[in-house]
Amino acid sequence: MRINIPGQDFSLRLLERVQTTDSQYDIFDVGLEQEDGSIDSIVVGGSFSYAKSLIDAMDRKKDEKKAEASYKAPTALEAEVLPT
């Protein structure tokens, strides 16, 4: 996320994703970006595999809840007509 500082020639970078050639790792930086595009920052990187697995599990649970909510049980008449 980049935040422009009013009256200044730089913007603040907070957890801005840095492009990498290895898709296993995610790298984020925190720092300042000058008007000319130069960057002064500190980076945090890692594979974050446990965090990604937790996020995937939460997304699956959300999708399951949506599917359950959208499921309409057949009425008694429909149940008689539908093949079993």
N, C-alpha and C positions, 0 to 999 in steps of 0.2 A: 504494500500500500504506500503510495506516495502522497505526502501532505505538503502543499505549497504554503510557505511562510510569508504572510503579507509584508510587503516592504523589503523583502530580502531577495538576493539573487541565487537562492538555493532552495531545495525542497528536502524534507525529511523522509527517509525511507524506513518503513517499519515492516519487518518480516517480508521483504520483497523477494520473490522467488528468483534464483539465479539459474540460468540455463546450464545444464551439464550434458556430457556425452554419455554418461552411464546412468541408465534409467533406474538402477537400484537405489541410488542416493538422491536425496532432496537437500538442497542447500538454500538457506535464506540469509539475507543480510539486513543489518540495521546500521543506519548512518546518514550521511548527507550527500546529496547529488548537486553538484555545481551547475550553473547555467550553461557552461560549455560541455556538459555531459560527463565530466570526471566525477568519480565517486570515492568518497572516504567512508569506509564501512568496516564492520566486524561481521564475520559470517558464522553461522551455526549450521552444521550439516550432520546428516546421518541417514540411515536407511529407514528408521522409524517404523519397522515392520510390525511391532506390537501395537502401536497407535493405529496403523493402517488396518490391522485385523479387527480392532475394536470398532473402528468407523464402519468397516464392511458389515460387521455383525449388527450394528445399529441400523444400517440401511436395509439389510435383509428383514429385520424385525418390523421396520416401518412398512416395507412393501407387503409383508404378510398381513399386517393389520389393515392395510388398504384393501387387499384382496378379500379379507374376511368381511369388511364393512360393505364392499360392493356386491358380495354374494347374496342372492335372493333365494331363499329356500322355496322349493316348489309348493304350491298349495295342494290340498288333498286331491282336488280334481286333476291338476296337472300330474301329480304322482301316479294316478290311476292310468292316465293316458301315456305317460312316458314309459318306454321299455326299461326293464330292469336288467 
